[in-house]
Amino acid sequence: MPKVQVLDMNGAKVNEIELADAIFGIEPNAVVMHAAVVNYLANQRQGTQSTLTRTEVRGGGRKPWRQKGTGHARQGSIRAPQWRHGGVALGPKPRDYSYSLNKKVKRLALKSALSSKVLDNGLVVVDNFAVENYKTKAVVNSLKALNVNKKALIVMPEVDNKVIKSANNIPGVKTTLVNTLNVYDILNHDNMVVTVDAVKKIEEVYA
């Protein structure tokens, strides 16, 4: 079982914790993690892009000239795609880009991402992460004390509005809960700050 130091918010060591091998100690599967990231990004797409077809562009109801005898090519509408201000042929229309992965694949990807954070020394376990007031500076100082200077993901066991709102203004810092944890966020941040309660909850849910 991998062992990790437990720190307080001032960066001092207070304990050690053993992490579950089945979740934090497996060999990361890069293929599965890639599939999970691609799936996450696809599911985030709104798919609201839209172009006007020739039937949706205003005007063009009258035939521009008679069919024969003018020397021009025959035309039925000035809103056909080859005309300026005409409709778009085969342009994008609203669509749903989302798709689902198998549950086993999702679990393996999450375990691989968590294990990769342990291997890269990017997992920081704290006994508790809380602030007394709505103060961004308090979170900034805590992250500095924990030696977290890059992009950080703070994982909490339950909602704490003071921490969430205090961390919102910090570039590169994101807060999340155990039940909304995803592979993209884990891999997209250099460090992952997790409370002891959150670690226990992760092990309980994904064991």
N, C-alpha and C positions, 0 to 999 in steps of 0.2 A: 504493500500500500504506500503510495506517495505521501510524504509528510511535508506539511507547509507550516511556516510560522504564522501565529495569530498576533496581529499588531493592534494597538489602540489608535485613536485618531491623531495622536501626537507622534506616531511612528515608532513607539517603543514596543518591544516584544513582551507579550503577556502570557503566551501559551503556545502550544503546538497542536495541530489537528491532523488526524489521519484521514485521507480522502479515499473514497471507495474506488477500488481498482476497476470495477465494471463501468464506471462513468468517467473518472479522471485519469485512468491508467491504461487505457487501450492504445493500440497503435493507430494513429490517425489515418483515415481513409480519404485521400485527397479527391478521388473521383466522386465519392458520395457528397463531400462538402461542396464541391463545385456544382453538383446537381442541385443541392439545396439553395445555394446562393442564386443560381440562375432562376430557379423557381420563385424565390422571394422577390427578385427584381421584376420578373414577369407579372407577378400578382400585384405589384405596386403600380403598374401602368394603368392609367385611367382609360385609355382607348377612346378618347372623345374627339380625336382629330377628324375633320370632315371637310370635303370639298363639294362644290355645287356641280351637279350633272347638268346636261343641256335642258333637262325638264324643269330644273329648279332655278335657273338663271332667269331674271326678269326680262321680258321682251322676246322678240323673235317669233311672234305668232304669225306674221305675214311672210309669204314667200318673197324673197328680195327681188327677183325678176322672173320673167316667164321661163318655162322649161327649155324651149328651143328657139333658135334663131338669133341669139344675142352675141354669140361668139365666146361667151363666158362658160365656165363649167357649170353644170346644173347645181343649184343650191335650194335647199328647202327652208333654211332658217339661218339667221345671222347669229344664232346662239349655239351653233354646232361647234365642236371642239377645235376645228381648224381656224375659226374666226377669232379675232381679237375681242376680248370680253365674252367669249363663248364659254360653254361649260367645260368641265375637266373630264376627260375620258379615263376610266379605270383608276380614279383617284381614291385616296383613303376614305373610309366611312367608319362610323363608330363600331367598335368590336370589343369583345372580351378576350384579353390575352391570358387570363388566369388558367391554371391547371393544377392538379393535385399530385402529390407524391405519395408513395406507399408509406404507411405508418412506420414500418420497420426501417425504411430508408431514412425517414425524418429523424428517428431516434438515434440511428447509427451516426448520422451527420452531426447531430448535436453533441453526442458523446465524443466524437472525433474532434470537434471544435474545442470542447472543454479540455480534452487531453492535450491538444496541441498548445493551449495556453499554459498548461502546467509545464510542458516540455520546454517552452520558450521563456519560462520564468515571468510570464505576463499575468499570473494570477496573484492577486493581493487579497489576503483574508484578514478582515478586521473584526474585532469583538462586537462592535456596534458602530453604526454610521448615523449620527443624528446631529442636528444643530438646534440651538435654543431659540433663535429668531430667524426671520426671513433675511438672511445675510449671505450674499454671494461670496464675500471675503472669507467667511468661516469655512466654506467648502474649498475655496482656493488654497487656504492655509493648510487644511487637512490633507489635500492631495499633494502639496509640496512636502509635508512632513512624511507622507507615505512614499515619497520619491516617485510619484506618478507625474511625469512632466509632459507626456504626450497625450494622444487621444485616449480617453478613459470611459469605460462603461461601468456604471455603478449599479449593482444588482441588489435589490432589497426584497425581503420576504413579503412585505405588505406596503400599502400606500403610506407615504410620509410626505405630506404637501410641503412642509418646510424645506426638506432636502430637495424635492423635485423642483420647486420654484427658485430655490437658491442656486441650483446647478444649471438652470435653464439658460442663463446669460453667458456661461463659460464656453468659448469656442472649443469644439472637439470633445465635450463632455456630454454624455447622455445617461439618463436614469431609466431603469426598467425593472420590472417585477419578474419573479421566478416563472410565473405562468405565461408571461409574454416574451420570454427569452427566445432568441432565434439565432441561427448560425451566422447570418449576415452581420448582425450587430457584434457578435463575439469576434469574428475575423476582421471586421472593419475598424476595431479599436485595438490600440497597442497594449493597453492594460485593462484588466477586468478586476474591479474592486467589489468583493463579495463579503457580506456579513456571515458570521458563523451560522445564524439561523437560516439564511438563504442557502448555504451549502447543505445543511441538513434537509431542507425542503427539496432541493434539487435531487439529492440522493433518494429521498422518499418517493418522489414522483417518477423518476426515471430508472430506478433500480430494477 
